[in-house]
Amino acid sequence: MSQRASAQATLRTVLASLEDMKAEDTVSIDISGKSSIGDFMVVTTGRSQRHVASIADDVVKKLHEAGASRVRVEGQRQGDWVLIDANDVIVHVFRPEIRTFYNLEKMWSGRGGDARTSN
């Protein structure tokens, strides 16, 4: 399996988990030509700190079940902004206020955050 195909499979796993966990305003951005940190960035929102942490738990669990190795997680204890580094897919799970403040999808998509793909 090529690296790009592997990244797309990881992205599908992440998006399915986010949908299952009722994450809101999910945006998927192809960053393969913009950065060496990965192929895709996903930005999503949880309704509360507990929801953010639960979303992150499920994403990590589903990634491990799918065979992903070396998944790294930061910020889960606080539950305001959780970063999940799944190698070629970077996932940001925010509380609404924190997401608005950082507005990552605008910075990375270059299109003012209109790269929404689900929810």
C-alpha positions as MATLAB code, in Angstrom:
seq = 'MSQRASAQATLRTVLASLEDMKAEDTVSIDISGKSSIGDFMVVTTGRSQRHVASIADDVVKKLHEAGASRVRVEGQRQGDWVLIDANDVIVHVFRPEIRTFYNLEKMWSGRGGDARTSN';
ca = [
       0.000    0.000    0.000;
       1.422    3.404   -0.943;
       1.981    6.061    1.680;
      -0.814    8.203    0.210;
      -3.257    5.265    0.205;
      -2.306    4.514    3.803;
      -2.958    8.147    4.765;
      -6.351    8.019    3.030;
      -7.254    4.832    4.929;
      -6.242    6.498    8.192;
      -8.321    9.540    7.265;
     -11.373    7.323    6.646;
     -10.910    5.701   10.055;
     -10.652    9.097   11.747;
     -13.703   10.534    9.964;
     -15.804    7.450   10.780;
     -14.882    7.741   14.452;
     -15.711   11.449   14.504;
     -19.094   10.768   12.948;
     -19.808    7.972   15.445;
     -18.909   10.263   18.352;
     -21.103   13.128   17.083;
     -18.191   15.515   16.608;
     -19.326   18.798   15.098;
     -18.188   20.918   12.150;
     -15.544   18.475   10.968;
     -13.125   19.819    8.373;
     -10.617   17.714    6.457;
      -7.775   19.560    4.734;
      -5.321   18.054    2.269;
      -1.956   19.458    3.372;
       0.235   17.124    1.324;
       1.526   19.944   -0.862;
       1.702   22.484    1.958;
       3.632   20.765    4.729;
       5.881   17.854    5.513;
       4.029   17.099    8.783;
       1.447   14.930    7.052;
      -0.974   14.457    4.196;
      -4.212   15.447    5.931;
      -5.294   17.643    8.802;
      -8.674   17.173   10.443;
     -10.227   19.848   12.646;
     -13.367   19.138   14.638;
     -15.303   20.312   17.675;
     -16.678   18.694   20.806;
     -19.422   20.312   22.869;
     -17.579   20.201   26.208;
     -14.260   19.167   27.728;
     -15.661   15.720   28.425;
     -16.941   15.377   24.847;
     -13.564   16.490   23.440;
     -11.752   13.900   25.574;
     -14.250   11.159   24.617;
     -13.897   11.957   20.918;
     -10.108   11.774   21.204;
     -10.304    8.459   23.110;
     -12.460    6.925   20.390;
     -10.273    8.181   17.545;
      -7.163    6.716   19.170;
      -8.949    3.424   19.907;
     -10.176    3.095   16.303;
      -6.741    3.961   14.930;
      -5.131    1.253   17.055;
      -7.815   -1.235   15.985;
      -7.030   -0.353   12.357;
      -3.376   -1.140   12.945;
      -1.971    2.374   13.252;
       1.251    2.507   15.204;
       2.997    5.359   16.962;
      -0.155    7.438   17.486;
       0.719   10.344   19.773;
      -1.784   12.380   21.790;
      -1.384   15.737   23.547;
      -3.830   17.790   25.594;
      -6.283   15.044   26.451;
      -6.147   15.646   30.198;
      -7.293   19.273   29.822;
      -9.932   18.569   27.161;
      -9.807   22.016   25.545;
      -7.687   21.090   22.531;
      -6.514   17.562   21.853;
      -3.911   16.926   19.181;
      -3.702   13.417   17.750;
      -0.696   12.731   15.543;
      -1.418    9.616   13.491;
       1.676   10.047   11.329;
       0.229   11.252    8.004;
      -3.053   12.447    9.544;
      -3.088   15.158   12.199;
      -6.340   15.527   14.156;
      -7.301   18.567   16.247;
     -10.318   18.225   18.542;
     -11.380   21.538   20.084;
     -13.961   23.024   22.379;
     -15.865   25.650   20.332;
     -14.249   28.742   21.902;
     -10.730   27.396   21.484;
     -11.358   26.428   17.868;
     -12.677   29.902   17.074;
      -9.648   31.518   18.692;
      -7.046   29.512   16.749;
      -8.994   29.123   13.476;
      -6.562   26.512   12.137;
      -8.664   25.570    9.139;
      -8.463   29.102    7.764;
      -4.692   29.129    8.105;
      -4.195   25.692    6.514;
      -6.929   25.628    3.888;
      -6.230   29.110    2.601;
      -9.932   29.377    1.854;
     -11.309   30.910    5.020;
     -12.382   27.615    6.536;
     -14.737   26.516    3.753;
     -13.097   23.106    3.397;
     -15.853   21.420    5.403;
     -16.358   17.787    4.524;
     -18.859   16.425    7.028;
     -21.356   17.372    9.742;
];
